[in-house]
Amino acid sequence: MRLLLACFALLFSLGGMAADYQREQRWADEVLPSVLVGDPVWLAQTNGHKFLGLYTAVAKVKVGLVIVHGIGVHPDWGLIGTLRQQLPDDGYATLAIQMPVLQADARPEDYPPTFAESAERLRLAVEFLKDRGYARVAIVSHSLGTWMTYDYLIHQPASPVVAWVAIGAPNPFDLAKLKLPILDLYGQNDLPHVAQGAKQRAMGLKQKGSTQVMAPGADHFFTGQDAALREQVRGWLDKTLAPQ
């Protein structure tokens, strides 16, 4: 009996680690009626699940951006919504995608079991933009989304992604393992673990074009600093991905 109970407990815990597709659908039902910029698209995973993306095309542009949100939210949330809607005005096509979410009380450390699925979603998003004629694709991610992006880039060294903007990275990543240019952007008033990991992240920024920026007065969500955030991201992308 104890063995049977243990097996049920294990199955329950593993199920709790799986992406919550019902919660994703609730987010989509809430977001889609209010989308005024961009078009909804649905990308299909190998398991048959389709996840939401918000795609904003830009004519005669060669650079597309995959926009990646943080823990438990959606592709039009907060600063992610701001960037996905405004960066096309700066000449960058955007595809903000729904990343795997767990239940609302899940912690960041509960998410690594979803990283294989998040990597598949990032791969599909990059392919979507490449298939639509964007010769170069970069990723802009926030908070937990930076952890998912780092895991994807580490395990996909042949990925065609040419640059990465990491906003509010919650981990002291070993960025030296990556070969592409990186903007490590965080706020002066960011979360403690983000600020504490800044020195180690900076040590790995050896790639040409990589840099670390602490945004004055900004918190983890760049509250009230949409214009400053956009300027930091746009400015670095313009410099790093200048027309070839």
C-alpha positions in Angstrom: 0.0 0.0 0.0 2.8 2.4 0.8 4.4 1.7 -2.5 1.1 2.3 -4.3 0.7 5.6 -2.5 4.2 6.6 -3.3 3.6 5.9 -7.0 0.4 8.1 -6.9 2.3 10.9 -5.2 5.0 10.7 -7.9 2.5 10.8 -10.7 0.7 13.7 -9.1 4.0 15.7 -8.7 5.0 15.0 -12.3 1.6 16.1 -13.5 2.0 19.3 -11.5 5.2 20.1 -13.4 3.5 19.9 -16.8 2.5 23.1 -18.6 -1.0 24.2 -17.7 -2.7 24.3 -21.1 -6.1 25.3 -19.5 -4.5 28.3 -18.0 -2.9 29.2 -21.3 -6.4 29.1 -22.9 -7.8 31.3 -20.2 -5.0 33.8 -20.9 -5.7 33.6 -24.7 -9.5 34.1 -24.1 -8.6 37.2 -22.0 -6.0 38.7 -24.3 -7.4 38.2 -27.8 -10.4 40.5 -27.6 -8.2 43.4 -26.7 -5.4 43.0 -29.3 -5.2 46.1 -31.4 -1.7 45.8 -32.7 -0.5 42.7 -34.5 -2.3 39.4 -35.5 -2.8 36.3 -33.5 -1.2 33.1 -34.8 -1.2 29.6 -33.5 2.0 27.5 -33.6 1.7 23.7 -33.3 4.0 21.6 -31.1 4.9 18.0 -31.9 2.5 16.8 -29.2 -0.4 18.6 -31.0 -0.7 21.5 -28.6 -1.1 24.9 -30.2 0.2 27.9 -28.4 -0.6 31.6 -29.1 1.7 34.1 -30.7 1.1 37.8 -31.5 2.8 38.7 -34.7 3.4 42.2 -36.0 4.9 42.3 -39.5 7.1 45.0 -40.9 7.5 45.4 -44.6 11.0 45.4 -46.2 12.7 44.5 -42.9 15.2 41.7 -42.5 15.2 41.4 -38.7 12.5 39.7 -36.7 12.3 39.5 -32.9 10.9 36.7 -30.7 9.5 38.4 -27.6 9.5 36.1 -24.4 7.5 36.9 -21.2 8.3 36.0 -17.6 6.7 33.7 -15.1 3.0 32.8 -15.4 1.8 35.6 -17.7 1.0 36.0 -21.4 2.5 37.5 -24.7 0.8 40.9 -24.3 1.6 41.4 -20.6 3.2 44.5 -19.2 6.6 45.4 -20.7 6.3 42.5 -23.1 3.2 44.0 -24.6 4.9 47.4 -24.8 7.9 46.0 -26.6 6.0 43.8 -29.0 3.7 46.7 -30.0 6.3 49.5 -30.2 9.4 47.9 -31.7 7.7 47.5 -35.1 7.6 51.3 -35.2 11.4 51.1 -34.9 11.6 48.7 -37.8 11.6 45.4 -36.1 9.0 42.7 -36.7 7.9 41.0 -33.5 6.4 37.7 -32.5 5.5 37.5 -28.8 4.8 33.9 -27.8 3.0 32.2 -25.0 5.5 30.3 -23.0 4.6 27.3 -20.7 2.9 28.4 -17.5 2.2 26.4 -14.3 -0.4 27.1 -11.7 -0.5 30.6 -10.3 1.4 29.7 -7.1 4.3 28.1 -8.9 7.8 29.4 -8.2 10.6 30.0 -10.7 12.4 26.9 -9.4 9.3 24.8 -10.3 9.7 25.6 -14.0 12.8 23.7 -15.3 10.7 20.6 -16.1 9.0 22.8 -18.7 12.2 23.9 -20.3 12.2 21.2 -23.0 8.7 22.5 -24.1 9.8 26.1 -23.9 12.8 25.3 -26.1 10.5 23.8 -28.7 8.3 26.9 -28.6 11.3 29.1 -29.1 12.5 27.0 -32.0 9.1 27.1 -33.7 8.9 30.9 -33.2 12.3 31.4 -34.8 11.3 29.2 -37.7 8.1 31.1 -38.1 10.0 34.4 -38.6 12.6 32.8 -40.8 9.8 31.3 -43.0 8.4 34.8 -43.4 11.6 36.2 -44.9 13.4 37.7 -41.9 17.0 36.9 -42.7 18.0 37.5 -39.1 16.2 36.7 -35.9 16.9 37.9 -32.3 15.3 37.2 -29.0 14.1 39.7 -26.4 13.2 38.1 -23.1 12.3 39.1 -19.6 12.8 37.5 -16.1 12.0 33.8 -16.1 11.8 34.1 -19.9 15.6 34.8 -19.9 16.2 31.5 -18.1 14.1 29.7 -20.7 16.0 31.5 -23.5 19.4 30.7 -22.0 18.5 27.0 -21.7 17.4 27.0 -25.3 20.5 28.8 -26.6 22.9 26.5 -24.6 21.3 23.4 -25.9 20.8 24.6 -29.4 24.3 25.9 -30.5 23.2 25.7 -34.1 20.3 28.0 -33.6 20.1 30.8 -36.2 19.4 33.4 -33.5 21.9 36.3 -34.0 21.4 38.4 -30.8 19.8 38.3 -27.4 18.4 41.0 -25.1 18.0 39.6 -21.6 16.0 41.9 -19.3 16.0 41.3 -15.6 17.8 38.0 -15.7 17.1 36.1 -12.5 20.2 33.9 -12.6 23.9 34.5 -12.6 24.2 32.8 -16.0 27.6 31.8 -17.4 27.1 33.9 -20.5 30.6 33.1 -21.7 29.1 29.8 -23.0 27.2 31.7 -25.6 28.7 33.0 -28.8 26.1 35.6 -29.9 26.1 39.3 -28.8 24.1 39.9 -25.6 22.5 42.9 -23.9 22.2 42.2 -20.2 19.7 44.9 -19.1 18.5 45.3 -15.5 17.1 48.0 -13.3 18.8 50.0 -10.5 16.0 48.9 -8.2 15.7 45.3 -9.6 15.0 42.2 -7.6 17.9 41.4 -5.2 18.9 38.2 -7.0 19.0 39.9 -10.3 21.3 42.6 -9.0 23.4 40.2 -7.1 24.1 38.1 -10.2 25.0 41.1 -12.3 28.8 40.8 -11.7 29.0 37.2 -12.7 26.9 37.8 -15.8 29.1 40.7 -16.8 32.2 38.4 -16.5 30.7 36.3 -19.4 30.1 39.2 -21.8 33.1 38.6 -23.9 31.3 38.4 -27.3 31.7 41.3 -29.7 28.9 43.7 -29.2 27.9 42.4 -25.8 27.3 44.8 -22.9 25.6 45.1 -19.5 23.4 48.1 -18.7 21.9 49.1 -15.4 18.8 51.3 -16.1 18.7 54.2 -13.6 15.6 54.2 -11.4 14.1 51.1 -13.0 12.5 48.2 -11.1 12.2 44.6 -12.3 9.2 45.5 -14.5 10.4 48.9 -15.7 7.3 50.4 -14.1 6.6 53.9 -15.6 9.7 53.6 -17.8 8.3 52.2 -21.0 10.1 54.9 -23.1 13.5 54.3 -21.4 13.1 50.5 -21.9 12.2 50.9 -25.5 15.2 53.2 -26.1 17.7 50.9 -24.4 16.5 47.8 -26.4 16.1 49.7 -29.7 19.4 51.5 -29.4 21.3 48.3 -28.8 19.6 46.4 -31.5 20.2 49.2 -34.0 23.9 49.2 -33.1 24.3 45.4 -33.1 22.1 44.5 -36.0 22.9 47.4 -38.3 22.0 46.6 -42.0 24.6 44.4 -43.6 
